[in-house]
Structure formats: C-alpha cells, structure tokens
Amino acid sequence: MAGSNYFKFFDKITVDGKLATNIFRRFQFLRDNTINNRLFYEYQVKDGERPDILAHKYYGDSKYDWVILLFNNIYDPATQWVMDTNEFNKFLIQKYGSLTSAFDTVHHYENADGYIIDEDTYNSLPVGSKSEVSVFEHESRLNEAKRDIKILDSSYLLQVVRELKDGVSNG
C-alpha cells in the first residue's frame, strides 16, 4: 500500500541473509463489512484526490491511506485508482499515440440498450438505435468507474488498525 504504516505490523523474514518485510501476508476486510452501509459511506473521488489526501481529510492523518485502499480492494493504486485529467491524457497518448487517435478510433459498437454488438449488427441497425464508442469514451468509462469508492467511517478506524495488527501477528 502507499502508506508505509500498513507494513509496520507485518513480520520480518530473512531472505538471502537480509531482513525483509513478509509482504506475503494478507489482510482484507470481510465482505460483510464492505457492504454494511453503517460502516462506510459512498464517496466520489474528485480530480487530483489521492488516498493519502482522503486519509488526512477523513482520518486526520495521511498514514491511513492503506485503509481507504484496502477497504476498496485496491492493491495497486497505480492502476486501480482513478487518474486525474492530466494523468488520463498522458495515459491515452502513451497507449494510443495521441488524443486525436483515441477520439477517432472506434473501440466497439453498442445498441440502444448499451449492449456491445459486432460491426455487422451495427451496420444493420437504424440510425438512433446504435452508437460507436471511441477508445477515448471506453477508457474514460473505465477510469470514471474508479471514482466511486467507500470511505470507512472514522469511528471504526482504531478497530481496523487493531484488527490488522492482531491479524498479521496471529496469522
């Protein structure tokens, strides 16, 4: 996780004569906890917000960024956290060569109900009951879906930290 505090509870092991943190330990929230809406509230990440910023805002300390990440089953923030506008544009340019290419290239076709269809079906449907989805739109949809996260209610924070400490030391 992004916060170094997350790993402080993990056992140390010796690898090739060097002391290392045992990152193979896992801690995750029980599924019941992530769907129990008394424990969290829905949040939409704003452009430029990072887990450490949200942790500081809601828990008073950026070191609890790992709580936000784990509560949302995010193990790789580089690929699983929403990109801001600049990051997203850079991503598109790197992946597709240019923003123009991303806008002009068809990723897939959809019918009026939003179902993906093949090109032959697309060509046989009347105008107004079909659409082309560009690479830009497709990637944008994927990125925007990452904005919706859950924030653990701060009244449960210390309990979670205690459970993490107990879970990795007793596991």
RORO-882722 format. One line per field, with one value per residue: z, x, y of N, C-alpha, C in turn; residue in three letters; residue number from 0. Coordinates in nm, 2 decimals. Layout:
! residues N
nw <- (Z  ...)
nu <- (X  ...)
nv <- (Y  ...)
caw <- (Z  ...)
cau <- (X  ...)
cav <- (Y  ...)
cw <- (Z  ...)
cu <- (X  ...)
cv <- (Y  ...)
res <- (ala  ...)
n <- (NUM  ...)
! end
This chain:
! residues 171
nw <- (0.00  -0.04  0.19  0.43  0.68  0.69  0.65  0.88  1.08  0.99  1.00  1.01  0.79  0.69  0.39  0.17  0.35  0.43  0.61  0.57  0.50  0.55  0.29  0.19  0.36  0.41  0.44  0.46  0.43  0.57  0.35  0.43  0.59  0.40  0.27  0.45  0.51  0.74  0.82  0.65  0.40  0.08  -0.17  -0.40  -0.58  -0.63  -0.90  -0.89  -0.63  -0.39  -0.23  0.01  0.06  0.10  0.33  0.52  0.52  0.62  0.83  0.97  0.93  0.69  0.69  0.70  0.45  0.35  0.46  0.32  0.07  0.10  0.20  -0.03  -0.19  -0.33  -0.45  -0.61  -0.65  -0.86  -1.09  -1.02  -0.91  -0.97  -1.24  -1.27  -1.48  -1.63  -1.59  -1.71  -1.98  -2.05  -2.03  -2.23  -2.46  -2.44  -2.47  -2.71  -2.89  -2.96  -2.85  -3.04  -3.20  -3.00  -2.98  -3.24  -3.30  -3.32  -3.05  -2.98  -3.08  -2.99  -2.91  -2.88  -2.61  -2.49  -2.51  -2.62  -2.96  -3.27  -3.57  -3.81  -3.72  -3.61  -3.85  -3.96  -3.81  -3.75  -3.77  -3.47  -3.30  -3.24  -3.16  -3.20  -3.00  -2.89  -2.85  -2.66  -2.52  -2.42  -2.25  -2.08  -1.95  -1.81  -1.64  -1.50  -1.36  -1.15  -0.97  -0.78  -0.46  -0.13  0.19  0.50  0.80  1.03  1.30  1.32  1.27  1.45  1.55  1.31  1.27  1.49  1.45  1.21  1.31  1.50  1.33  1.14  1.31  1.43  1.23)
nu <- (0.08  0.03  0.09  0.34  0.29  0.12  0.26  0.41  0.32  0.37  0.53  0.89  1.12  1.39  1.57  1.79  1.99  1.92  1.72  1.37  1.04  0.76  0.57  0.39  0.19  -0.16  -0.42  -0.76  -1.07  -1.37  -1.62  -1.88  -1.84  -1.77  -2.01  -2.19  -2.36  -2.36  -2.10  -1.96  -1.94  -2.06  -1.84  -1.73  -1.45  -1.27  -1.12  -0.77  -0.76  -0.60  -0.54  -0.39  -0.45  -0.73  -0.73  -0.60  -0.79  -1.03  -0.95  -0.76  -0.49  -0.25  -0.12  -0.30  -0.38  -0.38  -0.60  -0.82  -0.75  -0.74  -1.00  -1.14  -1.06  -0.82  -0.52  -0.32  -0.25  -0.15  -0.26  -0.53  -0.65  -0.84  -0.75  -0.63  -0.73  -0.50  -0.32  -0.47  -0.49  -0.22  -0.18  -0.35  -0.22  0.02  -0.06  -0.22  -0.10  -0.19  -0.41  -0.60  -0.61  -0.72  -0.97  -1.07  -1.06  -1.25  -1.36  -1.56  -1.89  -2.23  -2.57  -2.89  -2.96  -2.72  -2.57  -2.29  -2.22  -2.15  -1.98  -2.12  -2.38  -2.42  -2.41  -2.65  -2.85  -3.09  -3.02  -2.98  -3.04  -2.81  -2.46  -2.13  -1.85  -1.58  -1.23  -1.14  -1.38  -1.44  -1.21  -1.24  -1.48  -1.40  -1.21  -1.36  -1.53  -1.38  -1.39  -1.59  -1.60  -1.57  -1.57  -1.44  -1.61  -1.49  -1.51  -1.46  -1.20  -0.97  -1.04  -1.00  -0.73  -0.63  -0.73  -0.59  -0.33  -0.35  -0.43  -0.22  -0.01  -0.10  -0.16)
nv <- (-0.12  0.23  0.38  0.37  0.29  0.07  -0.17  -0.19  -0.36  -0.61  -0.93  -0.98  -1.13  -1.34  -1.31  -1.43  -1.37  -1.11  -0.89  -0.86  -0.74  -0.94  -0.96  -1.13  -1.19  -1.14  -0.91  -0.84  -0.68  -0.82  -0.93  -0.88  -0.65  -0.46  -0.42  -0.35  -0.08  0.09  0.11  0.26  0.52  0.62  0.76  1.00  1.03  1.32  1.51  1.48  1.40  1.19  0.87  0.93  1.20  1.18  1.02  1.19  1.39  1.26  1.09  1.23  1.19  1.12  0.88  0.67  0.60  0.34  0.22  0.32  0.23  -0.06  -0.10  -0.07  -0.27  -0.22  -0.29  -0.21  0.09  0.24  0.14  0.09  0.31  0.61  0.81  1.15  1.43  1.51  1.29  1.10  1.19  1.17  0.89  0.80  0.91  0.78  0.51  0.51  0.68  0.94  1.20  1.26  1.03  0.86  0.96  0.93  0.66  0.37  0.18  -0.01  -0.12  -0.03  -0.12  0.04  -0.02  -0.03  -0.26  -0.44  -0.48  -0.66  -0.54  -0.60  -0.63  -0.37  -0.22  -0.30  -0.20  0.07  0.42  0.59  0.39  0.28  0.30  0.43  0.36  0.53  0.48  0.67  0.73  0.47  0.41  0.63  0.57  0.34  0.46  0.65  0.50  0.42  0.62  0.60  0.52  0.37  0.51  0.42  0.47  0.70  0.64  0.37  0.33  0.29  0.04  -0.11  -0.08  -0.21  -0.47  -0.53  -0.53  -0.74  -0.95  -0.99  -1.06  -1.28  -1.45)
caw <- (0.00  -0.05  0.33  0.49  0.81  0.67  0.66  1.01  1.16  0.93  1.04  0.93  0.75  0.63  0.25  0.12  0.45  0.46  0.68  0.48  0.55  0.48  0.22  0.15  0.45  0.35  0.53  0.38  0.50  0.54  0.25  0.50  0.63  0.29  0.22  0.56  0.49  0.86  0.85  0.55  0.32  -0.06  -0.19  -0.54  -0.58  -0.72  -0.98  -0.82  -0.49  -0.38  -0.10  0.13  0.08  0.17  0.47  0.60  0.53  0.69  0.95  1.03  0.91  0.56  0.70  0.69  0.31  0.33  0.50  0.20  -0.04  0.13  0.21  -0.17  -0.26  -0.42  -0.41  -0.70  -0.68  -0.99  -1.20  -0.98  -0.86  -1.08  -1.29  -1.29  -1.62  -1.69  -1.60  -1.81  -2.12  -2.08  -2.05  -2.37  -2.56  -2.44  -2.52  -2.84  -2.98  -2.95  -2.81  -3.16  -3.23  -2.91  -3.01  -3.37  -3.32  -3.26  -2.97  -3.01  -3.11  -2.89  -2.95  -2.80  -2.48  -2.43  -2.52  -2.73  -3.08  -3.37  -3.67  -3.90  -3.65  -3.61  -3.98  -4.00  -3.73  -3.80  -3.70  -3.35  -3.22  -3.23  -3.14  -3.19  -2.88  -2.93  -2.75  -2.55  -2.44  -2.35  -2.14  -1.99  -1.87  -1.71  -1.54  -1.42  -1.27  -1.03  -0.88  -0.68  -0.36  0.00  0.30  0.62  0.90  1.11  1.43  1.32  1.23  1.55  1.55  1.20  1.29  1.59  1.38  1.12  1.40  1.55  1.22  1.08  1.40  1.47  1.11)
cau <- (0.00  0.10  0.13  0.44  0.24  0.05  0.35  0.48  0.26  0.40  0.65  1.01  1.17  1.53  1.58  1.93  2.07  1.88  1.59  1.27  0.90  0.69  0.46  0.30  0.08  -0.27  -0.53  -0.86  -1.20  -1.47  -1.71  -1.99  -1.81  -1.77  -2.14  -2.27  -2.36  -2.34  -1.96  -1.89  -2.03  -2.02  -1.77  -1.68  -1.31  -1.25  -0.99  -0.65  -0.75  -0.53  -0.57  -0.33  -0.53  -0.85  -0.70  -0.58  -0.92  -1.13  -0.89  -0.67  -0.35  -0.23  -0.07  -0.41  -0.42  -0.40  -0.74  -0.90  -0.72  -0.79  -1.15  -1.20  -0.99  -0.72  -0.39  -0.22  -0.30  -0.10  -0.36  -0.67  -0.70  -0.88  -0.65  -0.69  -0.73  -0.36  -0.27  -0.55  -0.45  -0.09  -0.21  -0.41  -0.12  0.12  -0.12  -0.28  -0.02  -0.23  -0.55  -0.68  -0.63  -0.81  -1.11  -1.11  -1.06  -1.37  -1.33  -1.66  -2.02  -2.33  -2.70  -2.96  -2.96  -2.59  -2.50  -2.18  -2.26  -2.05  -1.99  -2.23  -2.51  -2.42  -2.44  -2.78  -2.94  -3.12  -2.96  -3.05  -3.05  -2.68  -2.36  -1.99  -1.78  -1.44  -1.13  -1.14  -1.50  -1.43  -1.11  -1.30  -1.58  -1.33  -1.15  -1.46  -1.59  -1.29  -1.42  -1.69  -1.53  -1.63  -1.48  -1.48  -1.64  -1.37  -1.53  -1.41  -1.06  -0.88  -1.07  -0.94  -0.59  -0.61  -0.75  -0.48  -0.21  -0.37  -0.44  -0.10  0.08  -0.15  -0.19)
cav <- (0.00  0.36  0.42  0.28  0.24  -0.06  -0.28  -0.19  -0.46  -0.74  -1.00  -0.97  -1.26  -1.33  -1.35  -1.41  -1.31  -0.98  -0.87  -0.81  -0.75  -1.05  -0.90  -1.24  -1.19  -1.06  -0.86  -0.78  -0.66  -0.92  -0.88  -0.82  -0.52  -0.36  -0.40  -0.29  0.07  0.16  0.12  0.34  0.60  0.63  0.88  1.01  1.09  1.44  1.51  1.51  1.34  1.06  0.81  1.00  1.32  1.14  0.97  1.31  1.46  1.18  1.03  1.32  1.15  1.06  0.74  0.57  0.58  0.20  0.18  0.36  0.14  -0.19  -0.11  -0.07  -0.38  -0.16  -0.34  -0.15  0.22  0.29  0.10  0.08  0.44  0.69  0.90  1.28  1.46  1.51  1.16  1.02  1.23  1.11  0.75  0.79  0.94  0.67  0.39  0.52  0.76  1.08  1.21  1.26  0.89  0.80  1.01  0.89  0.52  0.30  0.07  -0.11  -0.07  -0.06  -0.10  0.14  -0.06  -0.03  -0.38  -0.44  -0.56  -0.66  -0.44  -0.63  -0.59  -0.23  -0.17  -0.34  -0.13  0.20  0.53  0.63  0.27  0.22  0.40  0.39  0.40  0.56  0.44  0.77  0.70  0.34  0.43  0.73  0.50  0.26  0.55  0.72  0.40  0.41  0.74  0.56  0.44  0.37  0.56  0.36  0.57  0.72  0.58  0.23  0.33  0.23  -0.10  -0.17  -0.08  -0.32  -0.60  -0.56  -0.57  -0.88  -1.04  -1.03  -1.11  -1.41  -1.53)
cw <- (0.00  0.09  0.39  0.62  0.80  0.70  0.80  1.10  1.11  0.99  0.95  0.90  0.69  0.49  0.21  0.22  0.49  0.52  0.59  0.55  0.47  0.42  0.17  0.25  0.38  0.46  0.44  0.47  0.47  0.44  0.32  0.55  0.52  0.23  0.33  0.56  0.62  0.89  0.75  0.48  0.18  -0.08  -0.34  -0.54  -0.68  -0.79  -0.89  -0.68  -0.49  -0.24  0.02  0.16  0.15  0.31  0.56  0.63  0.63  0.82  1.02  1.01  0.78  0.57  0.69  0.55  0.28  0.36  0.38  0.09  -0.01  0.14  0.07  -0.26  -0.37  -0.37  -0.50  -0.73  -0.81  -1.10  -1.16  -0.92  -0.98  -1.11  -1.30  -1.44  -1.69  -1.70  -1.71  -1.95  -2.15  -2.10  -2.19  -2.48  -2.56  -2.50  -2.67  -2.94  -2.97  -2.90  -2.93  -3.20  -3.13  -2.93  -3.14  -3.39  -3.25  -3.18  -2.98  -3.04  -3.01  -2.95  -2.86  -2.65  -2.41  -2.44  -2.64  -2.84  -3.18  -3.48  -3.77  -3.84  -3.64  -3.74  -4.02  -3.92  -3.78  -3.71  -3.58  -3.25  -3.20  -3.21  -3.15  -3.06  -2.91  -2.81  -2.63  -2.46  -2.35  -2.23  -2.04  -1.90  -1.76  -1.60  -1.45  -1.32  -1.14  -0.93  -0.76  -0.58  -0.23  0.10  0.43  0.72  1.00  1.25  1.44  1.29  1.33  1.56  1.43  1.21  1.39  1.53  1.28  1.21  1.45  1.44  1.16  1.18  1.45  1.35  1.08)
cu <- (0.09  0.16  0.23  0.39  0.17  0.14  0.42  0.44  0.31  0.53  0.77  1.06  1.31  1.53  1.72  2.01  2.03  1.74  1.49  1.13  0.83  0.56  0.36  0.18  -0.03  -0.36  -0.63  -0.99  -1.29  -1.57  -1.83  -1.96  -1.81  -1.91  -2.24  -2.26  -2.35  -2.19  -1.89  -1.99  -1.97  -1.95  -1.73  -1.55  -1.31  -1.12  -0.88  -0.64  -0.68  -0.57  -0.51  -0.40  -0.66  -0.83  -0.68  -0.71  -1.02  -1.08  -0.79  -0.52  -0.34  -0.18  -0.18  -0.46  -0.45  -0.54  -0.83  -0.88  -0.77  -0.94  -1.21  -1.13  -0.89  -0.59  -0.28  -0.28  -0.26  -0.20  -0.50  -0.73  -0.73  -0.76  -0.71  -0.67  -0.60  -0.31  -0.34  -0.51  -0.31  -0.10  -0.26  -0.30  -0.02  0.06  -0.17  -0.21  -0.06  -0.37  -0.65  -0.71  -0.73  -0.95  -1.16  -1.12  -1.18  -1.32  -1.43  -1.79  -2.12  -2.47  -2.77  -2.97  -2.82  -2.51  -2.40  -2.23  -2.14  -2.07  -2.10  -2.37  -2.53  -2.47  -2.59  -2.89  -2.97  -3.05  -3.05  -3.07  -2.92  -2.58  -2.22  -1.93  -1.63  -1.35  -1.13  -1.26  -1.49  -1.33  -1.17  -1.40  -1.51  -1.27  -1.25  -1.52  -1.51  -1.32  -1.51  -1.62  -1.62  -1.53  -1.53  -1.50  -1.53  -1.39  -1.48  -1.26  -0.97  -0.91  -1.00  -0.79  -0.55  -0.63  -0.64  -0.36  -0.23  -0.37  -0.31  0.00  0.03  -0.17  -0.07)
cv <- (0.12  0.40  0.32  0.22  0.10  -0.17  -0.29  -0.30  -0.60  -0.80  -0.97  -1.11  -1.24  -1.39  -1.32  -1.34  -1.16  -0.98  -0.80  -0.82  -0.86  -1.00  -1.00  -1.25  -1.10  -1.02  -0.80  -0.77  -0.77  -0.86  -0.82  -0.68  -0.42  -0.34  -0.35  -0.14  0.15  0.19  0.22  0.43  0.61  0.77  0.88  1.09  1.21  1.44  1.56  1.45  1.21  1.00  0.88  1.13  1.29  1.09  1.09  1.38  1.39  1.12  1.11  1.29  1.08  0.91  0.63  0.56  0.43  0.15  0.21  0.26  0.00  -0.20  -0.12  -0.18  -0.33  -0.21  -0.28  -0.01  0.28  0.26  0.10  0.21  0.53  0.79  1.04  1.31  1.46  1.37  1.08  1.06  1.17  0.96  0.72  0.81  0.83  0.54  0.39  0.61  0.91  1.08  1.21  1.11  0.82  0.84  0.95  0.74  0.45  0.18  -0.05  -0.04  -0.11  -0.04  0.01  0.11  -0.07  -0.16  -0.38  -0.53  -0.56  -0.56  -0.47  -0.60  -0.44  -0.17  -0.20  -0.26  0.01  0.31  0.56  0.51  0.20  0.34  0.34  0.44  0.41  0.50  0.54  0.75  0.58  0.36  0.53  0.66  0.41  0.34  0.61  0.62  0.38  0.52  0.70  0.47  0.44  0.42  0.49  0.48  0.58  0.66  0.43  0.22  0.26  0.08  -0.18  -0.18  -0.20  -0.45  -0.63  -0.60  -0.71  -0.98  -1.08  -1.09  -1.25  -1.50  -1.62)
res <- (met  ala  gly  ser  asn  tyr  phe  lys  phe  phe  asp  lys  ile  thr  val  asp  gly  lys  leu  ala  thr  asn  ile  phe  arg  arg  phe  gln  phe  leu  arg  asp  asn  thr  ile  asn  asn  arg  leu  phe  tyr  glu  tyr  gln  val  lys  asp  gly  glu  arg  pro  asp  ile  leu  ala  his  lys  tyr  tyr  gly  asp  ser  lys  tyr  asp  trp  val  ile  leu  leu  phe  asn  asn  ile  tyr  asp  pro  ala  thr  gln  trp  val  met  asp  thr  asn  glu  phe  asn  lys  phe  leu  ile  gln  lys  tyr  gly  ser  leu  thr  ser  ala  phe  asp  thr  val  his  his  tyr  glu  asn  ala  asp  gly  tyr  ile  ile  asp  glu  asp  thr  tyr  asn  ser  leu  pro  val  gly  ser  lys  ser  glu  val  ser  val  phe  glu  his  glu  ser  arg  leu  asn  glu  ala  lys  arg  asp  ile  lys  ile  leu  asp  ser  ser  tyr  leu  leu  gln  val  val  arg  glu  leu  lys  asp  gly  val  ser  asn  gly)
n <- (0  1  2  3  4  5  6  7  8  9  10  11  12  13  14  15  16  17  18  19  20  21  22  23  24  25  26  27  28  29  30  31  32  33  34  35  36  37  38  39  40  41  42  43  44  45  46  47  48  49  50  51  52  53  54  55  56  57  58  59  60  61  62  63  64  65  66  67  68  69  70  71  72  73  74  75  76  77  78  79  80  81  82  83  84  85  86  87  88  89  90  91  92  93  94  95  96  97  98  99  100  101  102  103  104  105  106  107  108  109  110  111  112  113  114  115  116  117  118  119  120  121  122  123  124  125  126  127  128  129  130  131  132  133  134  135  136  137  138  139  140  141  142  143  144  145  146  147  148  149  150  151  152  153  154  155  156  157  158  159  160  161  162  163  164  165  166  167  168  169  170)
! end
